[in-house]
Amino acid sequence: MEGGLARMATVIEHIRKANPGKTLYFNTGDTLQGSAEAMFTRGQALIEVMNLLKPDFDEPGNWDYLYGSERFLETFVGSPGKPSLAWLFSFIKLLLIEQL
């Protein structure tokens, strides 16, 4: 088991197997920044990897607004089957900030 996403995948899989039907995995955001891959793909490279980890919930972090409101909507509203209330409040906040 190595660090980074490989380690996360191993730990998540182990916890899910040890507790079938009794676990929730929250992606708490800041997913779309921090690497060249993320920058050159507007976060898509990391979205694809995170989707392989199958989070139960996706909530945006402050860095997930990096590419503006259109990309934010593509990323967080376009996640069928993953309930999210925080994205609505976060998007409203983003719109208000963009108006300043």
C-alpha positions in Angstrom: 0.0 0.0 0.0 1.5 3.3 -1.1 0.5 6.9 -0.4 -1.9 9.1 -2.2 -5.0 7.9 -4.1 -3.7 4.3 -4.2 -3.6 4.2 -0.5 -7.0 5.8 -0.2 -8.5 3.3 -2.5 -7.1 0.4 -0.5 -8.3 1.8 2.8 -11.8 2.6 1.5 -12.1 -0.9 0.0 -10.9 -2.5 3.3 -13.4 -0.5 5.4 -16.3 -1.3 3.0 -15.5 -5.0 2.9 -15.2 -5.1 6.7 -18.5 -3.3 7.2 -20.8 -4.1 4.3 -23.8 -1.7 4.0 -22.6 0.2 7.1 -20.2 2.8 5.7 -20.5 6.2 4.0 -17.7 7.8 2.1 -17.8 11.6 1.9 -15.6 13.4 -0.6 -15.3 16.7 1.2 -13.9 18.7 -1.7 -10.8 20.5 -2.8 -10.6 17.9 -5.5 -10.1 20.0 -8.6 -6.7 21.6 -7.9 -3.2 20.8 -6.7 -1.6 19.1 -9.7 -0.6 19.7 -13.3 -3.1 17.0 -14.4 -5.9 18.9 -12.6 -4.9 22.3 -14.0 -4.6 21.1 -17.6 -8.0 19.2 -17.5 -9.9 21.7 -15.4 -10.1 19.1 -12.7 -11.5 16.3 -14.9 -8.5 14.0 -14.4 -9.1 14.0 -10.7 -12.9 13.7 -11.0 -12.4 10.5 -13.0 -10.1 9.0 -10.4 -12.4 10.1 -7.5 -15.4 8.5 -9.2 -13.5 5.2 -9.2 -13.5 5.5 -5.4 -17.3 5.7 -5.5 -18.0 8.3 -2.9 -21.5 8.3 -1.4 -21.5 12.1 -1.2 -19.6 14.8 -3.0 -19.4 18.2 -1.3 -17.4 21.1 -2.7 -14.5 22.6 -1.0 -13.2 26.1 -1.5 -10.8 25.2 -4.3 -13.6 23.5 -6.3 -14.7 27.0 -7.5 -11.4 27.5 -9.2 -12.8 27.3 -12.7 -15.9 29.4 -12.3 -19.6 28.9 -11.9 -20.2 26.9 -15.2 -17.5 24.4 -14.4 -18.8 24.2 -10.8 -22.3 23.3 -12.1 -20.9 20.7 -14.5 -18.9 19.1 -11.7 -21.3 19.1 -8.8 -24.8 19.2 -10.3 -23.8 16.6 -12.8 -23.4 13.9 -10.2 -26.5 11.7 -10.4 -27.2 9.5 -7.4 -25.1 11.5 -5.1 -27.2 13.7 -2.8 -25.8 17.1 -2.0 -27.4 20.1 -0.3 -24.2 22.0 0.3 -23.6 22.6 -3.4 -26.7 24.7 -3.6 -25.6 27.0 -0.8 -22.1 27.0 -2.2 -23.2 27.9 -5.7 -25.4 30.8 -4.4 -22.4 32.0 -2.5 -20.2 31.8 -5.7 -22.8 33.8 -7.7 -22.8 36.5 -5.0 -19.1 36.7 -4.9 -18.9 36.9 -8.7 -21.2 39.9 -8.6 -18.9 41.9 -6.4 
